[in-house]
């Protein structure tokens, strides 16, 4: 394996990792922002009130996106192994 092949493998791994985790991070960010706004509007400052909906949203997104995430990771492994 030449250096350029290795660099391409690492680049693909980093990009694939980013694209796989980005939807979950977006869900967590949006849910956290909405819960923060709701807590600020209602004056409830209990941390559990913001944590539980965020965890539920992340688990729901993970259940929905898991097949797609696994498909992306399998594509990365196939690319790295050179399997068509």
Buried (B, 14 or more C-beta within 10 A) or exposed (E): EEEEEEEBBEEBBEEBEEEBEEBBEEBBEEBBEBBEEEBEEEEEEEEEEBEEBBEEBBEEBEEEBEEEBEEBBEEBEEBBEEEE
